[in-house]
Amino acid sequence: MGRTVSRTAVYVTIRRLEKKGLISSWMGDPTPERGGKARRYIELVAAGLEALRESRMAIDEMWRGVPIPEAQ
């Protein structure tokens, strides 16, 4: 979308999605390549997939009936 997002914003969003039960996350093992830091892994759970599908259907429904302007 052409804009930068801070790491803090990403981690806050991850925590919120976890609290809602839409994703799960866990920390992997630290690796030398990452300077001894662990990597966080994220998984979309069934409830998250269903919420994503419902959101997509709602957006598609909103766009239905909106005329597409012709290129000039």
Secondary structure, 3 states (H helix, E strand, C coil): CCCCCCHHHHHHHHHHHHHCCCEEEEECCCCHHHCCCCCEEEEECHHHHHHHHHHHHHHHHHHCCCCCCCCC
